[in-house]
């Protein structure tokens, strides 16, 4: 029995060292060698300092910036430690009330904009961290951002168009606009 216990203990110890230390360190090291930007968090830098990640959204509420998708994380938006959707189904009255309130807030921020509100501006993503919006959502916000910054709508529309990323490999996903990258480009104007 003692020999069996010793054998089991050594097996657990060896497997713990291999799978808990050696393997993670090896994979992390290889990731840093072959994919250094991604392994470091896909950070976006501005003026020499990290201002965010291209993988995690940030909250913007000033009218002079483009706004991303709403975030369902709490206690604050885009909380990466608590990534989750709201889990509210399409027939849930709470979801309908949230969407209605978000539409009203968008209309209040840009009363002259009578275009249909793109769905991704009023619904959360499954993770609550989505850094991208659809091109339609970005173009919807052009009049408000242009007016708040004193720029022409054509100039802001061109800036949005230059930040549209197509489908991955031409077939996967949908075209999208990274909100942080777009807002940083606005700061450069």
N, C-alpha and C positions, 0 to 999 in steps of 0.2 A: 504494500500500500504506500509506504514512504517513497519508494522508487517511482511509483506512478505519480504521486504528488510532485516530486521533484521534476519529473519529465514534463508534466503539465505546466508547472511554473516557468521552467526554462523556455518552453514553447511560447507561452504568452509573452515573456520578456523579449525573446528574439523577434517575434511578430510585431510587438509594440515598437521596438527600435526600428525595424524595417519599414513598417507602414506608417508609423507616427513621426519618424524623424528623417530617415534616409530618403524615402520616396518623396515626401513633400519638398525637401531641400533640393533634390535632384530636379523635380518638375519646375520648381520656382527658378532655379538656376538656368535651366534650359529656356524657360519663358523669357527671362531677362536677356539671354543671348540672342534668341531668334525673334522675339517680339518685344523690344524694350519699351516702346511707348505704351502698348497695351498692358504689359506687366506692371507698369508704374501707375496705372489707373486712367490712361487715356486723358491726361491732364491738358487743359488749355491754358496757355500762359499769355499774359498781357503785361507789357512793360517789365518783363523779366521776372514776374511772379505768377504763381499758379492762381487762377481765378475760378476754376471749376473743372469739371470733367465733361467730356463729350458724351458720356454715357448716363449721366444723372442730371435731371432738370434742376432749374433754379427758379425761385419765385420772383417775378417782376410784377409790380403793380403801378408803377409810374406810367402815365399816358405816353411819355416819349420813348418807351421801350415796347418791343413786341412781347406779348404775354404767351406763356406756354399753356399746356393742358393743365387743368386743375389736378391737384394731388390729393389722394385720399389718406396720406400718411398723417400721423399726429405725433406729438403735440404741435408740430410745425410742418409746413409743406416740404416735400422732397426730402424727408427724413430717411436716409438710406438704411438706418438701423431698423426701421419698422416698415420695410417695403411690403405693401399690400394694397389690394383694391378695396373698394367699399363693400363688395359682395351684395350690393343691392340689385335685384333683378329688374327687368324692364317694366314690369307691372307694379313695382313697389311705389306707393305714394310718396315716400321720402325721396326717392330718386327723382320723381317727377317734380317735386318741390325744389330740389337742389338745382335741377336743370333750368327750371323757370327763373329762379333767383339769379343764376349765372347769366342767362339771356338778358334779364333786366339790367344787370350790372354792365354788361357789354353795351347795351343800348344807351344807358346813362352816360357811359364814358365817351360815346360817339353818337349823339342823337341824330345826326344827319345821315348816318349809314343805315339804309333800309334793306340792304342785301340780306339774304338768308344767312343766319349764323351757322358756320361749319360745326358739325357735331363734335369734333375733337376739342373745341374751345369750351364746351359745356359738360363733357363727360371725362371721367378719370380713366387712366390706363389700368391695365391689370396689375402693374407693379406700383403705380402711384409715383413713379420716378421718371417717366418718359421725357427725354430732353428735346424731342422733336415734335413738330406740328406739321400738318399737311400744307402743301403750297396754298391751297384754298384758304386755310386759316391764317396764313401769313398775309396773303393778298387782301383778305377781309380787313386787316388791321392797318393797311397802308394809309388810308385817309387820316386816321387819328394820329398816327406816328408822324406823318408829314406835317400836319397842322401843329402838333406840339413842338416840333423841332424847327419849324419855319423853313422846311424844305419842300420842293415840288413833289407832287405825288409820283410823277414820272421817274424822278431820281430815286425815290424810295422803292418804287416798283422794280426798277432795274437792279437795285441792291438785293432785293428779295430773290429775283430771278437768278442772280449770280450765286445765291446760296442754296438753290434747290439741288438736292442730291438725288440722283435717279435710283432705280431699283438695283439691288446688289446683283452683280453678274448679269444685269439686264433682265432678270426674271423674278428675283426674290424680293418680297416686300413691296412697299409703295414708295413713290417719291416723297421726300421729306425735307424739312428745313430745321437745322439745329438752332434753337432759339438763342442760346448763349453766344454762339459764333456770329449770328446775325446782329445781335445787340452790340457786340464788341466792334463789329464793322461799322455800325451806326456811330459809335463813339469816335471813330477815326474820321468822321466827316466834319 
